[in-house]
């Protein structure tokens, strides 16, 4: 009897795991430069469908996006005067 309950429990766990999808979060980072020099204050926009994420580069031109969904994203960089 206990063995049958254990087998049933395993079957239920396998069936439940097949229906669960896990969203993978990733980190995306980079540095904006022009002629080898950092570009501070540039606006970096990531676009995925209707979702948009926006950050501004730091003094070293670096930027990062934490916990973005996997998939194809478009990166746009804007800076007044460029």
PDB file of N, CA, C and O in Angstrom:
ATOM      1  N   UNK A   1       0.826  -1.199   0.000  1.00  0.00           N
ATOM      2  CA  UNK A   1       0.000   0.000   0.000  1.00  0.00           C
ATOM      3  C   UNK A   1       0.871   1.264   0.000  1.00  0.00           C
ATOM      4  O   UNK A   1       0.605   2.183  -0.775  1.00  0.00           O
ATOM      5  N   UNK A   2       1.898   1.331   0.845  1.00  0.00           N
ATOM      6  CA  UNK A   2       2.768   2.505   0.907  1.00  0.00           C
ATOM      7  C   UNK A   2       3.517   2.695  -0.411  1.00  0.00           C
ATOM      8  O   UNK A   2       3.734   3.822  -0.857  1.00  0.00           O
ATOM      9  N   UNK A   3       3.902   1.595  -1.018  1.00  0.00           N
ATOM     10  CA  UNK A   3       4.632   1.679  -2.284  1.00  0.00           C
ATOM     11  C   UNK A   3       3.748   2.303  -3.356  1.00  0.00           C
ATOM     12  O   UNK A   3       4.221   3.141  -4.124  1.00  0.00           O
ATOM     13  N   UNK A   4       2.500   1.925  -3.428  1.00  0.00           N
ATOM     14  CA  UNK A   4       1.571   2.480  -4.411  1.00  0.00           C
ATOM     15  C   UNK A   4       1.370   3.980  -4.186  1.00  0.00           C
ATOM     16  O   UNK A   4       1.274   4.740  -5.150  1.00  0.00           O
ATOM     17  N   UNK A   5       1.306   4.413  -2.922  1.00  0.00           N
ATOM     18  CA  UNK A   5       1.160   5.831  -2.618  1.00  0.00           C
ATOM     19  C   UNK A   5       2.390   6.613  -3.073  1.00  0.00           C
ATOM     20  O   UNK A   5       2.270   7.722  -3.593  1.00  0.00           O
ATOM     21  N   UNK A   6       3.567   6.030  -2.874  1.00  0.00           N
ATOM     22  CA  UNK A   6       4.804   6.679  -3.313  1.00  0.00           C
ATOM     23  C   UNK A   6       4.837   6.809  -4.830  1.00  0.00           C
ATOM     24  O   UNK A   6       5.231   7.850  -5.355  1.00  0.00           O
ATOM     25  N   UNK A   7       4.428   5.764  -5.534  1.00  0.00           N
ATOM     26  CA  UNK A   7       4.398   5.807  -6.999  1.00  0.00           C
ATOM     27  C   UNK A   7       3.399   6.858  -7.464  1.00  0.00           C
ATOM     28  O   UNK A   7       3.687   7.614  -8.392  1.00  0.00           O
ATOM     29  N   UNK A   8       2.250   6.915  -6.845  1.00  0.00           N
ATOM     30  CA  UNK A   8       1.235   7.896  -7.207  1.00  0.00           C
ATOM     31  C   UNK A   8       1.753   9.318  -6.969  1.00  0.00           C
ATOM     32  O   UNK A   8       1.509  10.215  -7.776  1.00  0.00           O
ATOM     33  N   UNK A   9       2.461   9.516  -5.872  1.00  0.00           N
ATOM     34  CA  UNK A   9       3.025  10.826  -5.560  1.00  0.00           C
ATOM     35  C   UNK A   9       4.040  11.246  -6.621  1.00  0.00           C
ATOM     36  O   UNK A   9       4.057  12.404  -7.037  1.00  0.00           O
ATOM     37  N   UNK A  10       4.881  10.316  -7.060  1.00  0.00           N
ATOM     38  CA  UNK A  10       5.870  10.613  -8.100  1.00  0.00           C
ATOM     39  C   UNK A  10       5.174  10.981  -9.397  1.00  0.00           C
ATOM     40  O   UNK A  10       5.587  11.930 -10.064  1.00  0.00           O
ATOM     41  N   UNK A  11       4.149  10.269  -9.765  1.00  0.00           N
ATOM     42  CA  UNK A  11       3.416  10.551 -11.007  1.00  0.00           C
ATOM     43  C   UNK A  11       2.792  11.944 -10.950  1.00  0.00           C
ATOM     44  O   UNK A  11       2.868  12.693 -11.925  1.00  0.00           O
ATOM     45  N   UNK A  12       2.183  12.296  -9.831  1.00  0.00           N
ATOM     46  CA  UNK A  12       1.565  13.612  -9.678  1.00  0.00           C
ATOM     47  C   UNK A  12       2.628  14.705  -9.774  1.00  0.00           C
ATOM     48  O   UNK A  12       2.408  15.723 -10.431  1.00  0.00           O
ATOM     49  N   UNK A  13       3.777  14.506  -9.127  1.00  0.00           N
ATOM     50  CA  UNK A  13       4.851  15.504  -9.180  1.00  0.00           C
ATOM     51  C   UNK A  13       5.368  15.699 -10.603  1.00  0.00           C
ATOM     52  O   UNK A  13       5.633  16.829 -11.013  1.00  0.00           O
ATOM     53  N   UNK A  14       5.512  14.617 -11.354  1.00  0.00           N
ATOM     54  CA  UNK A  14       5.976  14.716 -12.738  1.00  0.00           C
ATOM     55  C   UNK A  14       4.955  15.465 -13.585  1.00  0.00           C
ATOM     56  O   UNK A  14       5.325  16.329 -14.380  1.00  0.00           O
ATOM     57  N   UNK A  15       3.695  15.147 -13.426  1.00  0.00           N
ATOM     58  CA  UNK A  15       2.659  15.827 -14.199  1.00  0.00           C
ATOM     59  C   UNK A  15       2.597  17.316 -13.867  1.00  0.00           C
ATOM     60  O   UNK A  15       2.414  18.146 -14.758  1.00  0.00           O
ATOM     61  N   UNK A  16       2.749  17.655 -12.585  1.00  0.00           N
ATOM     62  CA  UNK A  16       2.746  19.070 -12.204  1.00  0.00           C
ATOM     63  C   UNK A  16       3.952  19.800 -12.772  1.00  0.00           C
ATOM     64  O   UNK A  16       3.832  20.943 -13.211  1.00  0.00           O
ATOM     65  N   UNK A  17       5.104  19.160 -12.770  1.00  0.00           N
ATOM     66  CA  UNK A  17       6.302  19.825 -13.264  1.00  0.00           C
ATOM     67  C   UNK A  17       6.238  20.070 -14.761  1.00  0.00           C
ATOM     68  O   UNK A  17       6.865  21.013 -15.245  1.00  0.00           O
ATOM     69  N   UNK A  18       5.514  19.268 -15.504  1.00  0.00           N
ATOM     70  CA  UNK A  18       5.380  19.476 -16.939  1.00  0.00           C
ATOM     71  C   UNK A  18       4.572  20.726 -17.264  1.00  0.00           C
ATOM     72  O   UNK A  18       4.761  21.336 -18.317  1.00  0.00           O
ATOM     73  N   UNK A  19       3.683  21.102 -16.373  1.00  0.00           N
ATOM     74  CA  UNK A  19       2.829  22.259 -16.616  1.00  0.00           C
ATOM     75  C   UNK A  19       3.396  23.573 -16.117  1.00  0.00           C
ATOM     76  O   UNK A  19       2.801  24.626 -16.344  1.00  0.00           O
ATOM     77  N   UNK A  20       4.526  23.533 -15.446  1.00  0.00           N
ATOM     78  CA  UNK A  20       5.102  24.743 -14.875  1.00  0.00           C
ATOM     79  C   UNK A  20       6.194  25.273 -15.785  1.00  0.00           C
ATOM     80  O   UNK A  20       7.109  24.540 -16.159  1.00  0.00           O
ATOM     81  N   UNK A  21       6.100  26.536 -16.139  1.00  0.00           N
ATOM     82  CA  UNK A  21       7.135  27.176 -16.938  1.00  0.00           C
ATOM     83  C   UNK A  21       7.861  28.184 -16.067  1.00  0.00           C
ATOM     84  O   UNK A  21       7.240  28.919 -15.298  1.00  0.00           O
ATOM     85  N   UNK A  22       9.152  28.214 -16.189  1.00  0.00           N
ATOM     86  CA  UNK A  22       9.955  29.124 -15.385  1.00  0.00           C
ATOM     87  C   UNK A  22      10.478  30.253 -16.280  1.00  0.00           C
ATOM     88  O   UNK A  22      11.094  30.005 -17.317  1.00  0.00           O
ATOM     89  N   UNK A  23      10.223  31.481 -15.864  1.00  0.00           N
ATOM     90  CA  UNK A  23      10.751  32.634 -16.595  1.00  0.00           C
ATOM     91  C   UNK A  23      12.180  32.881 -16.121  1.00  0.00           C
ATOM     92  O   UNK A  23      12.430  33.036 -14.926  1.00  0.00           O
ATOM     93  N   UNK A  24      13.095  32.916 -17.050  1.00  0.00           N
ATOM     94  CA  UNK A  24      14.497  33.106 -16.712  1.00  0.00           C
ATOM     95  C   UNK A  24      14.822  34.594 -16.785  1.00  0.00           C
ATOM     96  O   UNK A  24      14.596  35.245 -17.805  1.00  0.00           O
ATOM     97  N   UNK A  25      15.346  35.108 -15.705  1.00  0.00           N
ATOM     98  CA  UNK A  25      15.747  36.510 -15.677  1.00  0.00           C
ATOM     99  C   UNK A  25      17.243  36.612 -15.932  1.00  0.00           C
ATOM    100  O   UNK A  25      18.027  35.811 -15.422  1.00  0.00           O
ATOM    101  N   UNK A  26      17.623  37.588 -16.713  1.00  0.00           N
ATOM    102  CA  UNK A  26      19.025  37.774 -17.052  1.00  0.00           C
ATOM    103  C   UNK A  26      19.441  39.208 -16.763  1.00  0.00           C
ATOM    104  O   UNK A  26      18.603  40.092 -16.583  1.00  0.00           O
ATOM    105  N   UNK A  27      20.742  39.420 -16.723  1.00  0.00           N
ATOM    106  CA  UNK A  27      21.299  40.759 -16.543  1.00  0.00           C
ATOM    107  C   UNK A  27      21.957  41.160 -17.858  1.00  0.00           C
ATOM    108  O   UNK A  27      22.642  40.358 -18.492  1.00  0.00           O
ATOM    109  N   UNK A  28      21.741  42.402 -18.256  1.00  0.00           N
ATOM    110  CA  UNK A  28      22.342  42.925 -19.470  1.00  0.00           C
ATOM    111  C   UNK A  28      23.093  44.192 -19.091  1.00  0.00           C
ATOM    112  O   UNK A  28      22.523  45.090 -18.471  1.00  0.00           O
ATOM    113  N   UNK A  29      24.361  44.273 -19.457  1.00  0.00           N
ATOM    114  CA  UNK A  29      25.168  45.432 -19.085  1.00  0.00           C
ATOM    115  C   UNK A  29      26.088  45.805 -20.239  1.00  0.00           C
ATOM    116  O   UNK A  29      26.385  44.982 -21.105  1.00  0.00           O
ATOM    117  N   UNK A  30      26.530  47.053 -20.238  1.00  0.00           N
ATOM    118  CA  UNK A  30      27.437  47.505 -21.275  1.00  0.00           C
ATOM    119  C   UNK A  30      28.013  48.859 -20.934  1.00  0.00           C
ATOM    120  O   UNK A  30      27.834  49.373 -19.829  1.00  0.00           O
ATOM    121  N   UNK A  31      28.704  49.424 -21.895  1.00  0.00           N
ATOM    122  CA  UNK A  31      29.330  50.732 -21.716  1.00  0.00           C
ATOM    123  C   UNK A  31      29.207  51.501 -23.028  1.00  0.00           C
ATOM    124  O   UNK A  31      29.505  50.972 -24.099  1.00  0.00           O
ATOM    125  N   UNK A  32      28.772  52.738 -22.935  1.00  0.00           N
ATOM    126  CA  UNK A  32      28.633  53.586 -24.115  1.00  0.00           C
ATOM    127  C   UNK A  32      29.901  54.437 -24.226  1.00  0.00           C
ATOM    128  O   UNK A  32      30.279  55.153 -23.299  1.00  0.00           O
ATOM    129  N   UNK A  33      30.548  54.331 -25.405  1.00  0.00           N
ATOM    130  CA  UNK A  33      31.766  55.119 -25.646  1.00  0.00           C
ATOM    131  C   UNK A  33      31.688  55.767 -27.023  1.00  0.00           C
ATOM    132  O   UNK A  33      30.934  55.333 -27.894  1.00  0.00           O
ATOM    133  N   UNK A  34      32.477  56.805 -27.191  1.00  0.00           N
ATOM    134  CA  UNK A  34      32.621  57.461 -28.480  1.00  0.00           C
ATOM    135  C   UNK A  34      34.097  57.809 -28.616  1.00  0.00           C
ATOM    136  O   UNK A  34      34.656  58.512 -27.774  1.00  0.00           O
ATOM    137  N   UNK A  35      34.718  57.318 -29.667  1.00  0.00           N
ATOM    138  CA  UNK A  35      36.151  57.526 -29.899  1.00  0.00           C
ATOM    139  C   UNK A  35      36.973  57.080 -28.690  1.00  0.00           C
ATOM    140  O   UNK A  35      37.990  57.689 -28.358  1.00  0.00           O
ATOM    141  N   UNK A  36      36.518  56.007 -28.036  1.00  0.00           N
ATOM    142  CA  UNK A  36      37.237  55.452 -26.896  1.00  0.00           C
ATOM    143  C   UNK A  36      36.969  56.138 -25.569  1.00  0.00           C
ATOM    144  O   UNK A  36      37.499  55.717 -24.541  1.00  0.00           O
ATOM    145  N   UNK A  37      36.160  57.184 -25.571  1.00  0.00           N
ATOM    146  CA  UNK A  37      35.854  57.919 -24.341  1.00  0.00           C
ATOM    147  C   UNK A  37      34.444  57.592 -23.856  1.00  0.00           C
ATOM    148  O   UNK A  37      33.537  57.390 -24.663  1.00  0.00           O
ATOM    149  N   UNK A  38      34.264  57.541 -22.544  1.00  0.00           N
ATOM    150  CA  UNK A  38      32.950  57.259 -21.954  1.00  0.00           C
ATOM    151  C   UNK A  38      31.962  58.356 -22.306  1.00  0.00           C
ATOM    152  O   UNK A  38      32.330  59.524 -22.433  1.00  0.00           O
ATOM    153  N   UNK A  39      30.699  57.966 -22.463  1.00  0.00           N
ATOM    154  CA  UNK A  39      29.625  58.925 -22.733  1.00  0.00           C
ATOM    155  C   UNK A  39      28.664  58.891 -21.540  1.00  0.00           C
ATOM    156  O   UNK A  39      27.726  58.094 -21.521  1.00  0.00           O
ATOM    157  N   UNK A  40      28.899  59.761 -20.536  1.00  0.00           N
ATOM    158  CA  UNK A  40      27.991  59.793 -19.384  1.00  0.00           C
ATOM    159  C   UNK A  40      26.691  60.510 -19.725  1.00  0.00           C
ATOM    160  O   UNK A  40      26.677  61.437 -20.535  1.00  0.00           O
ATOM    161  N   UNK A  41      25.607  60.077 -19.104  1.00  0.00           N
ATOM    162  CA  UNK A  41      24.321  60.741 -19.301  1.00  0.00           C
ATOM    163  C   UNK A  41      23.552  60.307 -20.534  1.00  0.00           C
ATOM    164  O   UNK A  41      22.520  60.899 -20.853  1.00  0.00           O
ATOM    165  N   UNK A  42      24.033  59.277 -21.243  1.00  0.00           N
ATOM    166  CA  UNK A  42      23.301  58.770 -22.415  1.00  0.00           C
ATOM    167  C   UNK A  42      22.104  57.941 -21.937  1.00  0.00           C
ATOM    168  O   UNK A  42      22.176  57.258 -20.915  1.00  0.00           O
ATOM    169  N   UNK A  43      21.025  58.010 -22.679  1.00  0.00           N
ATOM    170  CA  UNK A  43      19.831  57.231 -22.361  1.00  0.00           C
ATOM    171  C   UNK A  43      19.874  55.920 -23.137  1.00  0.00           C
ATOM    172  O   UNK A  43      19.980  55.919 -24.364  1.00  0.00           O
ATOM    173  N   UNK A  44      19.793  54.811 -22.419  1.00  0.00           N
ATOM    174  CA  UNK A  44      19.812  53.478 -23.040  1.00  0.00           C
ATOM    175  C   UNK A  44      18.431  52.865 -22.837  1.00  0.00           C
ATOM    176  O   UNK A  44      17.942  52.767 -21.711  1.00  0.00           O
ATOM    177  N   UNK A  45      17.809  52.452 -23.942  1.00  0.00           N
ATOM    178  CA  UNK A  45      16.467  51.883 -23.894  1.00  0.00           C
ATOM    179  C   UNK A  45      16.492  50.463 -24.440  1.00  0.00           C
ATOM    180  O   UNK A  45      16.999  50.223 -25.536  1.00  0.00           O
ATOM    181  N   UNK A  46      15.946  49.521 -23.675  1.00  0.00           N
ATOM    182  CA  UNK A  46      15.752  48.139 -24.131  1.00  0.00           C
ATOM    183  C   UNK A  46      14.282  47.972 -24.471  1.00  0.00           C
ATOM    184  O   UNK A  46      13.419  48.360 -23.684  1.00  0.00           O
ATOM    185  N   UNK A  47      13.984  47.400 -25.631  1.00  0.00           N
ATOM    186  CA  UNK A  47      12.601  47.196 -26.054  1.00  0.00           C
ATOM    187  C   UNK A  47      12.389  45.739 -26.418  1.00  0.00           C
ATOM    188  O   UNK A  47      13.174  45.137 -27.150  1.00  0.00           O
ATOM    189  N   UNK A  48      11.300  45.187 -25.884  1.00  0.00           N
ATOM    190  CA  UNK A  48      10.903  43.800 -26.167  1.00  0.00           C
ATOM    191  C   UNK A  48       9.390  43.816 -26.336  1.00  0.00           C
ATOM    192  O   UNK A  48       8.650  43.812 -25.352  1.00  0.00           O
ATOM    193  N   UNK A  49       8.930  43.834 -27.589  1.00  0.00           N
ATOM    194  CA  UNK A  49       7.498  43.971 -27.831  1.00  0.00           C
ATOM    195  C   UNK A  49       7.023  45.330 -27.344  1.00  0.00           C
ATOM    196  O   UNK A  49       7.548  46.359 -27.769  1.00  0.00           O
ATOM    197  N   UNK A  50       6.034  45.345 -26.455  1.00  0.00           N
ATOM    198  CA  UNK A  50       5.532  46.613 -25.911  1.00  0.00           C
ATOM    199  C   UNK A  50       6.248  47.002 -24.614  1.00  0.00           C
ATOM    200  O   UNK A  50       5.974  48.060 -24.048  1.00  0.00           O
ATOM    201  N   UNK A  51       7.155  46.158 -24.149  1.00  0.00           N
ATOM    202  CA  UNK A  51       7.879  46.449 -22.911  1.00  0.00           C
ATOM    203  C   UNK A  51       9.131  47.280 -23.189  1.00  0.00           C
ATOM    204  O   UNK A  51       9.923  46.955 -24.073  1.00  0.00           O
ATOM    205  N   UNK A  52       9.296  48.362 -22.418  1.00  0.00           N
ATOM    206  CA  UNK A  52      10.476  49.227 -22.560  1.00  0.00           C
ATOM    207  C   UNK A  52      11.103  49.438 -21.192  1.00  0.00           C
ATOM    208  O   UNK A  52      10.408  49.694 -20.209  1.00  0.00           O
ATOM    209  N   UNK A  53      12.423  49.327 -21.144  1.00  0.00           N
ATOM    210  CA  UNK A  53      13.183  49.601 -19.928  1.00  0.00           C
ATOM    211  C   UNK A  53      14.201  50.679 -20.270  1.00  0.00           C
ATOM    212  O   UNK A  53      14.856  50.605 -21.310  1.00  0.00           O
ATOM    213  N   UNK A  54      14.342  51.679 -19.404  1.00  0.00           N
ATOM    214  CA  UNK A  54      15.210  52.814 -19.690  1.00  0.00           C
ATOM    215  C   UNK A  54      16.145  53.055 -18.507  1.00  0.00           C
ATOM    216  O   UNK A  54      15.718  53.048 -17.353  1.00  0.00           O
ATOM    217  N   UNK A  55      17.441  53.269 -18.814  1.00  0.00           N
ATOM    218  CA  UNK A  55      18.432  53.679 -17.814  1.00  0.00           C
ATOM    219  C   UNK A  55      19.306  54.770 -18.415  1.00  0.00           C
ATOM    220  O   UNK A  55      19.300  54.991 -19.626  1.00  0.00           O
ATOM    221  N   UNK A  56      20.055  55.447 -17.556  1.00  0.00           N
ATOM    222  CA  UNK A  56      20.992  56.484 -17.986  1.00  0.00           C
ATOM    223  C   UNK A  56      22.395  56.035 -17.602  1.00  0.00           C
ATOM    224  O   UNK A  56      22.610  55.521 -16.504  1.00  0.00           O
ATOM    225  N   UNK A  57      23.352  56.229 -18.510  1.00  0.00           N
ATOM    226  CA  UNK A  57      24.722  55.806 -18.236  1.00  0.00           C
ATOM    227  C   UNK A  57      25.345  56.638 -17.117  1.00  0.00           C
ATOM    228  O   UNK A  57      25.013  57.807 -16.921  1.00  0.00           O
ATOM    229  N   UNK A  58      26.258  55.994 -16.393  1.00  0.00           N
ATOM    230  CA  UNK A  58      26.971  56.666 -15.309  1.00  0.00           C
ATOM    231  C   UNK A  58      28.144  57.474 -15.847  1.00  0.00           C
ATOM    232  O   UNK A  58      28.311  57.616 -17.058  1.00  0.00           O
ATOM    233  N   UNK A  59      28.941  57.994 -14.946  1.00  0.00           N
ATOM    234  CA  UNK A  59      30.091  58.820 -15.334  1.00  0.00           C
ATOM    235  C   UNK A  59      31.087  58.061 -16.193  1.00  0.00           C
ATOM    236  O   UNK A  59      31.796  58.658 -17.003  1.00  0.00           O
ATOM    237  N   UNK A  60      31.143  56.743 -16.019  1.00  0.00           N
ATOM    238  CA  UNK A  60      32.064  55.907 -16.805  1.00  0.00           C
ATOM    239  C   UNK A  60      31.424  55.359 -18.073  1.00  0.00           C
ATOM    240  O   UNK A  60      32.029  54.550 -18.775  1.00  0.00           O
ATOM    241  N   UNK A  61      30.186  55.802 -18.372  1.00  0.00           N
ATOM    242  CA  UNK A  61      29.478  55.335 -19.553  1.00  0.00           C
ATOM    243  C   UNK A  61      28.800  53.987 -19.380  1.00  0.00           C
ATOM    244  O   UNK A  61      28.188  53.471 -20.315  1.00  0.00           O
ATOM    245  N   UNK A  62      28.907  53.418 -18.191  1.00  0.00           N
ATOM    246  CA  UNK A  62      28.348  52.082 -17.941  1.00  0.00           C
ATOM    247  C   UNK A  62      26.849  52.142 -17.659  1.00  0.00           C
ATOM    248  O   UNK A  62      26.329  53.131 -17.143  1.00  0.00           O
ATOM    249  N   UNK A  63      26.179  51.060 -18.012  1.00  0.00           N
ATOM    250  CA  UNK A  63      24.752  50.894 -17.726  1.00  0.00           C
ATOM    251  C   UNK A  63      24.483  49.418 -17.471  1.00  0.00           C
ATOM    252  O   UNK A  63      25.266  48.557 -17.872  1.00  0.00           O
ATOM    253  N   UNK A  64      23.368  49.134 -16.799  1.00  0.00           N
ATOM    254  CA  UNK A  64      22.964  47.737 -16.627  1.00  0.00           C
ATOM    255  C   UNK A  64      21.463  47.649 -16.386  1.00  0.00           C
ATOM    256  O   UNK A  64      20.831  48.544 -15.824  1.00  0.00           O
ATOM    257  N   UNK A  65      20.941  46.542 -16.834  1.00  0.00           N
ATOM    258  CA  UNK A  65      19.541  46.190 -16.620  1.00  0.00           C
ATOM    259  C   UNK A  65      19.537  44.874 -15.861  1.00  0.00           C
ATOM    260  O   UNK A  65      20.148  43.901 -16.304  1.00  0.00           O
ATOM    261  N   UNK A  66      18.862  44.833 -14.733  1.00  0.00           N
ATOM    262  CA  UNK A  66      18.778  43.605 -13.948  1.00  0.00           C
ATOM    263  C   UNK A  66      17.458  42.896 -14.199  1.00  0.00           C
ATOM    264  O   UNK A  66      16.429  43.531 -14.430  1.00  0.00           O
ATOM    265  N   UNK A  67      17.503  41.595 -14.152  1.00  0.00           N
ATOM    266  CA  UNK A  67      16.310  40.740 -14.192  1.00  0.00           C
ATOM    267  C   UNK A  67      15.415  41.002 -15.401  1.00  0.00           C
ATOM    268  O   UNK A  67      14.216  41.236 -15.249  1.00  0.00           O
ATOM    269  N   UNK A  68      15.992  40.964 -16.594  1.00  0.00           N
ATOM    270  CA  UNK A  68      15.164  41.089 -17.797  1.00  0.00           C
ATOM    271  C   UNK A  68      14.800  39.683 -18.278  1.00  0.00           C
ATOM    272  O   UNK A  68      15.550  38.732 -18.061  1.00  0.00           O
ATOM    273  N   UNK A  69      13.675  39.566 -18.914  1.00  0.00           N
ATOM    274  CA  UNK A  69      13.221  38.275 -19.428  1.00  0.00           C
ATOM    275  C   UNK A  69      14.070  37.848 -20.618  1.00  0.00           C
ATOM    276  O   UNK A  69      14.568  38.682 -21.374  1.00  0.00           O
ATOM    277  N   UNK A  70      14.223  36.567 -20.768  1.00  0.00           N
ATOM    278  CA  UNK A  70      14.946  36.042 -21.925  1.00  0.00           C
ATOM    279  C   UNK A  70      14.190  36.395 -23.193  1.00  0.00           C
ATOM    280  O   UNK A  70      12.971  36.564 -23.172  1.00  0.00           O
ATOM    281  N   UNK A  71      14.906  36.505 -24.280  1.00  0.00           N
ATOM    282  CA  UNK A  71      14.263  36.798 -25.548  1.00  0.00           C
ATOM    283  C   UNK A  71      15.056  37.811 -26.340  1.00  0.00           C
ATOM    284  O   UNK A  71      16.158  38.204 -25.956  1.00  0.00           O
ATOM    285  N   UNK A  72      14.478  38.228 -27.451  1.00  0.00           N
ATOM    286  CA  UNK A  72      15.129  39.189 -28.331  1.00  0.00           C
ATOM    287  C   UNK A  72      14.737  40.603 -27.919  1.00  0.00           C
ATOM    288  O   UNK A  72      13.553  40.938 -27.881  1.00  0.00           O
ATOM    289  N   UNK A  73      15.732  41.432 -27.610  1.00  0.00           N
ATOM    290  CA  UNK A  73      15.529  42.812 -27.203  1.00  0.00           C
ATOM    291  C   UNK A  73      16.235  43.731 -28.189  1.00  0.00           C
ATOM    292  O   UNK A  73      17.243  43.348 -28.783  1.00  0.00           O
ATOM    293  N   UNK A  74      15.716  44.935 -28.367  1.00  0.00           N
ATOM    294  CA  UNK A  74      16.350  45.956 -29.179  1.00  0.00           C
ATOM    295  C   UNK A  74      16.966  46.989 -28.241  1.00  0.00           C
ATOM    296  O   UNK A  74      16.331  47.418 -27.278  1.00  0.00           O
ATOM    297  N   UNK A  75      18.203  47.384 -28.525  1.00  0.00           N
ATOM    298  CA  UNK A  75      18.900  48.370 -27.696  1.00  0.00           C
ATOM    299  C   UNK A  75      19.040  49.660 -28.484  1.00  0.00           C
ATOM    300  O   UNK A  75      19.538  49.655 -29.610  1.00  0.00           O
ATOM    301  N   UNK A  76      18.599  50.769 -27.894  1.00  0.00           N
ATOM    302  CA  UNK A  76      18.751  52.097 -28.488  1.00  0.00           C
ATOM    303  C   UNK A  76      19.496  52.989 -27.499  1.00  0.00           C
ATOM    304  O   UNK A  76      19.229  52.965 -26.298  1.00  0.00           O
ATOM    305  N   UNK A  77      20.435  53.776 -28.027  1.00  0.00           N
ATOM    306  CA  UNK A  77      21.185  54.718 -27.199  1.00  0.00           C
ATOM    307  C   UNK A  77      20.982  56.106 -27.771  1.00  0.00           C
ATOM    308  O   UNK A  77      21.137  56.316 -28.974  1.00  0.00           O
ATOM    309  N   UNK A  78      20.633  57.062 -26.906  1.00  0.00           N
ATOM    310  CA  UNK A  78      20.436  58.441 -27.340  1.00  0.00           C
ATOM    311  C   UNK A  78      21.243  59.374 -26.449  1.00  0.00           C
ATOM    312  O   UNK A  78      21.335  59.178 -25.237  1.00  0.00           O
ATOM    313  N   UNK A  79      21.823  60.388 -27.071  1.00  0.00           N
ATOM    314  CA  UNK A  79      22.556  61.415 -26.330  1.00  0.00           C
ATOM    315  C   UNK A  79      22.467  62.697 -27.124  1.00  0.00           C
ATOM    316  O   UNK A  79      22.794  62.727 -28.311  1.00  0.00           O
ATOM    317  N   UNK A  80      22.029  63.747 -26.476  1.00  0.00           N
ATOM    318  CA  UNK A  80      21.891  65.020 -27.157  1.00  0.00           C
ATOM    319  C   UNK A  80      23.260  65.462 -27.687  1.00  0.00           C
ATOM    320  O   UNK A  80      24.252  65.435 -26.958  1.00  0.00           O
ATOM    321  N   UNK A  81      23.304  65.859 -28.935  1.00  0.00           N
ATOM    322  CA  UNK A  81      24.543  66.309 -29.545  1.00  0.00           C
ATOM    323  C   UNK A  81      25.276  65.230 -30.338  1.00  0.00           C
ATOM    324  O   UNK A  81      26.303  65.506 -30.958  1.00  0.00           O
ATOM    325  N   UNK A  82      24.751  63.999 -30.322  1.00  0.00           N
ATOM    326  CA  UNK A  82      25.383  62.912 -31.076  1.00  0.00           C
ATOM    327  C   UNK A  82      24.486  62.450 -32.193  1.00  0.00           C
ATOM    328  O   UNK A  82      24.848  61.540 -32.939  1.00  0.00           O
TER     329      UNK A  82
END
